[in-house]
Amino acid sequence: MQIFAGQLRDRWGIQGPIILLSIVFAGCSPSTPEESEWSWVSPLPQGNWIRAIWGSGSTDVYCVGALGTMMHYNGSTWSIVDSGTSNTLNGIWGSGPADVFVVGDQGTILHYNGSAWSVMSSGTGLSIDGVWGSGSSDVYAVSGTSVLRYNGGGWYATDPGVTEPLYAIGGSGFGDTFAVGANGTIVHFDGVSYTSMNSGATEDLTAVWSPEPGRAVAAGINGVILHYNGSNWSTKVSGPASYLYGLWGSGSADIFAVGLGGTILRYNGLTWESTSSGVRSHLLAVWGTWAGDVFAVGSGGTILHYDGSTWSSMAGGLRALYRIRGVGATDAFAVGEAGRILRCDGSAWLAQSSGTGIALWGVWGQAANNVLAVGDDGTIVRYNGSAWSAMNSGTTDDLVDVWGSEASDVFAVGDKGRIVYYNGSTWSAMNSGSIVDLHGVWGSSATNVFTVGDSGTILHYNGSAWASMNSGTSEPLWAIWGNSEYDIYAVGRTIQHYDGWTWSTVYTSLSFLMGVWCRGPNDVWAVAASGEVLHYDGVTWATVDSPTTNALYGVWGDGAGDVFVVGDGGTILRRNASATASN
């Protein structure tokens, strides 16, 4: 099943979650001391999407997700488990602590026997989207229009007689299994044969849960919730029209449903009511031991816990970061959603109060006590070494990026061809000669400045006026950076290179490249909305293994040779200098 990845960003037209501000952050160091190529700096322990959760008890809980992500909770801390696969894991269920099944993409099935994980043969190469069982020798999984069954000896495919793909499976016990899927599809298995059921719904159903024989609940897109009374399915009003992806309950009169945008609904036996999750992350699964010990998981490594009265964050749930830039030898700043600003002083990433709740898209600084960040509605804030304060930009147009040759020569660019200039005392409008949205700005000097934007737009400033250049592409360009006036890169669907005379296409990507940064002519980095990371060694562009599928928006490297990337879910990844040098 293809889960909707989030609301479309107005700015960049790509998918990504909208999530809650955090006030505690990890250090600049990697999450582990090993010399791995990439390590999570934020969030911790990791920030990939979590798609399923299950446990044998409150001190033995597993969750699984994107790129083979697996974590275990021992009652006090979450730790990363090596799943042995990079395939996305979609479902988990077990009969006990020494009998756990995990399913995922490309026919992946893993089994845990209490001491080690092993690969099981599924007999399919298709995605397996959900798993449930009534016991150790009666386990079911859904894959396309098939239901896979495990009888204690091996997995084999069964035909439920459906034409629509199935997305989830659940039941109350042996001989009482429900599978749900696209366009309201529901089938029931009584231990001998499958029976198609009339759901009365046309929406895709993405979750199913059964508290007891003759009772079941299914949920799906547009907030649809169906109840089964042993004879018929009926539609219940769920409240918010959110996509719902997970169901679990402590009993027939106490059921939780979770979905996009931090949606959590609770059923009290009569009505479904919305409850505050405290986050805007997308929640994809829910599970608990009882009504006072419930977990919900989702985008950006989000893990929430409910203690019977309130939901609290255990991990993730951070707002997106859009740009990162270094200032001086030890300082770096990252800016993002809802006015979020982080500063790294060489040892730790710390949150700073920006004084605004408006999205900040770009950051640049001349020194650690003179940093500028720009954002929506013409927002410009300045850091003087101790606090951020608002500046008058003279415009209400969104500003997306900022760059300067020095403290008194700064350019900010944004929507509708807007360019404003700072001379060290005031901001004033410049005539760009364009009305297209501009997304990035960089220069090699005060008289050699470039800005890029929609429709392949590249404008050049020679110290007196802006003029249009032939970029060689009609695709949007999202960022620009260079090594010198003769070696500049602009990125979008393609990578355009400027040699001082002409722009030419040097690479074509399958994803939107959102950020670019250069350490030198043989060390150039670009990041993509798909989580892809590219590196140029002076000869070729090559994909560098990335530990995430989160959208990545910005990249920067420090003087020690480390590289940092930022993105959705508060993602900060660090690639250590030794890995970078060997790339």
C-alpha positions, -999 to 999 in steps of 0.1 A, spaced: 0 0 0 13 34 -9 7 56 22 1 93 15 33 110 25 18 142 38 4 176 29 18 192 -2 41 220 7 30 253 -9 66 264 -12 82 235 -30 53 213 -41 66 182 -25 54 159 2 63 161 38 49 160 73 40 190 94 52 184 129 56 198 163 84 220 177 108 204 202 129 222 227 155 195 233 180 185 207 210 161 202 246 172 200 266 179 169 282 145 174 267 114 158 242 92 176 267 64 180 306 65 184 311 41 155 327 55 124 296 48 103 291 68 70 259 86 82 246 89 117 215 105 132 220 137 150 183 145 152 158 131 160 172 103 182 174 74 182 163 78 145 140 98 123 126 74 96 89 68 93 76 41 116 48 21 101 39 -6 126 42 -14 163 35 -45 185 47 -59 218 44 -89 241 42 -66 271 49 -31 283 87 -39 286 90 -57 252 78 -35 224 89 -34 188 83 -9 160 93 -12 123 94 11 93 112 27 64 145 12 51 144 -17 74 141 4 105 135 -16 137 135 -5 173 129 -21 206 116 -7 239 126 -23 272 103 -3 294 127 26 298 145 33 265 141 28 228 171 13 210 178 5 173 178 -32 163 196 -44 132 168 -59 111 193 -72 85 173 -56 56 170 -22 40 135 -30 27 107 -10 42 89 -30 69 52 -26 70 38 -48 97 46 -67 129 28 -93 151 38 -120 175 23 -147 196 48 -140 223 83 -126 230 100 -155 213 77 -157 182 75 -124 163 68 -119 126 77 -88 106 66 -82 69 77 -57 44 84 -47 8 97 -71 -18 82 -101 -1 102 -96 31 92 -117 61 114 -118 92 110 -140 123 123 -136 158 128 -167 179 137 -149 211 174 -147 204 179 -138 167 161 -125 137 160 -147 105 146 -144 70 116 -165 60 106 -174 25 74 -157 16 71 -171 -20 64 -136 -33 84 -106 -44 55 -82 -39 50 -59 -10 35 -75 21 15 -48 39 1 -63 71 4 -94 94 -17 -109 122 -22 -143 137 -42 -163 162 -12 -183 173 23 -195 164 11 -219 137 -18 -197 124 -4 -165 109 -18 -144 80 -3 -116 59 -18 -96 30 1 -90 -3 -18 -75 -33 -49 -96 -38 -35 -126 -19 -35 -137 17 -4 -155 28 -8 -181 55 18 -197 79 9 -231 93 40 -235 115 60 -251 87 60 -225 59 42 -197 42 19 -203 13 -5 -182 -8 -43 -184 -5 -69 -168 -28 -94 -147 -9 -114 -141 -42 -108 -104 -43 -99 -81 -73 -87 -52 -51 -55 -50 -32 -56 -58 5 -39 -34 30 -45 -48 65 -55 -80 83 -67 -87 118 -91 -109 138 -102 -121 173 -89 -156 170 -88 -188 150 -115 -189 124 -123 -152 127 -100 -133 104 -108 -101 85 -88 -86 56 -96 -51 43 -84 -31 12 -91 -8 -16 -126 5 -25 -142 -8 7 -131 -44 2 -136 -67 32 -133 -105 33 -137 -129 62 -120 -162 67 -137 -187 90 -108 -211 91 -120 -230 60 -131 -205 33 -132 -168 25 -164 -148 23 -167 -114 7 -186 -89 29 -206 -59 19 -189 -30 37 -212 -3 23 -181 18 17 -162 29 -14 -132 43 4 -99 25 8 -98 6 41 -63 6 57 -68 -8 91 -89 -35 109 -92 -47 145 -114 -72 162 -120 -73 200 -140 -105 201 -159 -129 178 -187 -112 159 -172 -77 165 -148 -58 143 -138 -22 133 -123 -11 100 -110 24 91 -95 42 61 -93 73 40 -115 103 44 -120 94 81 -142 64 73 -149 41 103 -170 9 99 -183 -12 128 -193 -49 124 -220 -63 148 -218 -99 137 -243 -95 109 -236 -62 91 -211 -35 86 -223 1 93 -206 34 89 -198 55 120 -191 92 120 -154 96 129 -152 134 132 -122 148 113 -120 138 77 -84 125 81 -69 95 65 -68 68 92 -41 41 92 -41 24 126 -66 8 150 -63 -9 184 -84 -12 215 -84 -24 250 -119 -37 245 -150 -32 224 -159 0 242 -124 15 242 -108 18 207 -81 41 193 -78 52 157 -48 72 144 -41 90 111 -26 119 93 -17 152 109 -15 138 144 -51 126 144 -61 104 173 -97 93 178 -111 73 207 -143 53 208 -161 50 242 -187 25 232 -211 50 218 -192 77 199 -159 85 184 -142 116 198 -111 135 188 -83 137 214 -51 158 213 -20 140 203 2 171 208 18 166 174 11 171 137 32 142 126 14 115 106 4 86 128 4 52 110 -1 26 138 -13 22 174 -9 -6 199 -11 -10 236 -11 -34 266 -42 -18 282 -61 15 282 -33 32 303 -4 20 282 -8 28 245 18 37 219 13 55 185 40 58 158 44 76 126 64 100 104 98 114 113 105 87 139 75 98 160 67 76 190 39 88 214 28 72 246 -6 74 264 -7 68 302 -44 69 305 -48 106 307 -24 124 283 -3 116 252 34 124 255 63 123 230 89 96 234 108 103 202 105 123 170 77 147 163 100 175 153 94 202 127 111 203 94 144 220 88 149 237 54 184 251 53 217 248 71 247 272 69 280 275 87 292 308 102 328 309 111 349 280 122 326 264 148 291 278 144 262 265 122 226 275 120 196 255 107 162 271 101 128 257 93 91 253 99 72 276 123 102 298 130 124 270 141 161 279 145 189 256 158 225 266 165 254 243 167 284 258 186 307 229 177 295 206 205 257 207 207 227 217 187 205 240 207 171 255 200 169 293 198 139 315 200 134 333 166 106 355 179 84 343 150 61 314 142 65 319 105 84 294 83 120 303 78 135 291 45 170 305 43 199 315 65 233 332 61 258 348 84 289 369 82 299 361 117 284 343 148 271 376 160 256 387 126 233 360 112 202 366 90 172 343 84 144 349 59 109 335 56 73 339 46 55 372 45 88 391 40 101 380 74 137 387 82 152 381 116 188 389 127 210 373 154 234 396 172 251 369 191 227 368 220 191 371 206 171 372 174 151 403 164 129 413 135 140 435 107 119 456 83 123 440 49 100 464 31 80 436 15 53 411 24 63 387 -3 77 354 9 115 354 11 132 320 5 170 324 6 196 349 16 233 354 8 259 381 12 294 389 2 298 408 35 277 423 63 268 454 42 262 436 10 233 411 14 207 398 -10 174 381 -1 152 365 -28 117 351 -29 83 350 -46 72 369 -77 108 378 -85 112 397 -53 148 407 -44 157 429 -15 191 443 -7 207 452 26 235 478 27 243 473 64 216 496 77 183 492 57 167 468 33 155 481 -1 138 466 -31 158 457 -63 144 454 -98 149 418 -108 132 421 -141 113 389 -133 80 378 -118 87 341 -113 93 327 -78 130 327 -69 143 299 -46 181 303 -41 208 329 -42 246 327 -41 275 348 -54 313 348 -57 315 385 -50 295 417 -47 295 420 -85 288 384 -94 256 372 -78 232 345 -91 196 337 -82 176 307 -94 138 299 -96 109 285 -114 109 276 -151 147 273 -151 151 309 -143 187 321 -136 193 358 -130 228 374 -128 238 406 -110 269 424 -121 270 450 -95 246 474 -112 217 454 -127 201 420 -128 199 402 -162 184 369 -173 207 340 -183 200 309 -204 200 281 -179 197 253 -203 165 239 -186 129 248 -182 126 229 -149 124 247 -116 157 253 -99 157 251 -61 192 260 -49 225 273 -61 261 272 -47 296 275 -62 333 272 -57 342 302 -77 329 324 -105 339 297 -130 324 267 -111 288 270 -100 260 245 -96 222 250 -97 199 221 -88 163 210 -95 153 180 -116 187 184 -132 220 197 -121 231 227 -141 268 238 -141 283 272 -150 318 274 -162 320 312 -163 306 313 -199 275 290 -202 252 268 -182 249 232 -192 231 201 -178 255 177 -161 231 154 -143 194 144 -145 176 132 -113 145 112 -108 137 133 -78 137 170 -69 171 181 -58 165 207 -31 199 217 -18 235 220 -30 268 229 -14 305 229 -24 336 223 -4 358 225 -34 358 216 -72 362 179 -63 338 178 -34 302 189 -42 270 176 -25 233 177 -34 203 164 -16 168 155 -28 132 154 -17 133 116 -19 161 114 7 187 108 -20 222 122 -15 245 129 -44 283 136 -44 306 149 -71 343 139 -69 355 161 -98 347 134 -124 312 120 -119 281 125 -99 272 94 -78 245 85 -54 257 81 -18 239 57 4 214 76 26 199 62 58 165 79 52 137 85 28 127 117 45 127 147 22 161 165 25 163 202 18 197 215 28 234 205 30 265 220 44 299 209 56 323 221 84 360 227 83 367 193 98 354 176 67 320 165 82 289 169 61 254 177 75 221 174 58 187 186 71 151 178 62 116 167 72 109 155 107 137 176 121 162 154 103 199 163 109 223 137 95 260 138 99 286 121 76 319 119 93 351 132 77 367 98 73 337 85 53 336 117 33 373 115 24 369 78 13 339 85 -8 
